[in-house]
Amino acid sequence: MIAGFTIHPAYIAAIRWSKRGSCGNAGCTDPECRCAFCDLPIGVAEDDPRWDEHSEYCDDCDLCRDRIPMILFRGEGKAMEQAQFHQYCFEKIAHFRSGVQKNESPTC
């Protein structure tokens, strides 16, 4: 585990792990690209009309927060799996140790 947080034991079995990983395209509906907790697509496709009125300097709205997944890895080499999450889904399943902010990257 990465220092700074642990996964709530009640949610460990609910995480869907992927051997293939995500394609990296925002809003992709492929099962391997969805949130490992809520099973909804991560991000909004660039051709979505909501981006038309969106400021390029924004980084703290729902569209922006949903754009970049939180990714966990387990295993090594060819046995490595990943699980990607919406930021808010990750915050539901993670227990952050005191002194670590939810929006700051935990360090080892």
HELIX and SHEET records of a PDB file:
HELIX    1   1 PRO A    9  ILE A   12  1                                   4    
HELIX    2   2 PRO A   31  CYS A   33  5                                   3    
HELIX    3   3 PRO A   49  TRP A   51  5                                   3    
HELIX    4   4 ASP A   62  ARG A   67  1                                   6    
HELIX    5   5 GLY A   77  ALA A   79  5                                   3    
HELIX    6   6 GLN A   87  ILE A   93  1                                   7    
SHEET    1   A 2 PHE A   5  ILE A   7  0                                        
SHEET    2   A 2 ALA A  94  PHE A  96 -1                                        
SHEET    1   B 2 MET A  70  ARG A  74  0                                        
SHEET    2   B 2 GLU A  81  PHE A  85 -1                                        
END                                                                             
